[in-house]
Amino acid sequence: MITMNLKAYIDSNGLKARILTFRSSTNTVKESCKLLGCEPENILKSLVVTDGKGNYYLILLQGDRKMKSRKLKKLLMVKDIKLASPSEVEIKTGYKVGDVPPISINLPVIVDDLVLSQHKVFAGGGDSQRLLEITVNEIMDVTHPLIADVSIPL
């Protein structure tokens, strides 16, 4: 089970992160905020993008932001960048869209610089009824990301 792999990853890396389980869906920022009683900026989106040349990246940004392709293309020095299809996301991460955690994914990670303003965030927890509660410092420690301005407000 994928969630057990995430749990094993948390344990093997000595993280204090927790997987929270709910009775209803956590697939959207709105659903997650309603369950947690938090603001969208406390939710971390995990987006998988591709440059069309076989390179994939995990982009992490706050729930009240959206990825700005132009900024990401400039950062990566590529001509094209697009969201990976749902099937590509599942193949590359082992998780469905909306369930992808910000850790334990074997892709280069790019963190939007505004994420650093948060202490603790809630992110995909492996399936549609789970969220990962984790500090931004723990994410930084295990992903060694590139940090850049890659978002704009919704």
Secondary structure as GFF3:
##gff-version 3
##sequence-region A 1 154
A	DSSP	alpha_helix	2	12	.	.	.	ID=ss1
A	DSSP	beta_strand	18	21	.	.	.	ID=ss2
A	DSSP	alpha_helix	29	36	.	.	.	ID=ss3
A	DSSP	three_ten_helix	40	42	.	.	.	ID=ss4
A	DSSP	beta_strand	43	50	.	.	.	ID=ss5
A	DSSP	beta_strand	56	62	.	.	.	ID=ss6
A	DSSP	beta_strand	65	67	.	.	.	ID=ss7
A	DSSP	alpha_helix	69	76	.	.	.	ID=ss8
A	DSSP	beta_strand	82	83	.	.	.	ID=ss9
A	DSSP	alpha_helix	86	93	.	.	.	ID=ss10
A	DSSP	beta_strand	109	112	.	.	.	ID=ss11
A	DSSP	three_ten_helix	113	117	.	.	.	ID=ss12
A	DSSP	beta_strand	120	124	.	.	.	ID=ss13
A	DSSP	beta_strand	130	135	.	.	.	ID=ss14
A	DSSP	alpha_helix	136	143	.	.	.	ID=ss15
A	DSSP	beta_strand	146	148	.	.	.	ID=ss16
A	DSSP	beta_strand	151	153	.	.	.	ID=ss17
###
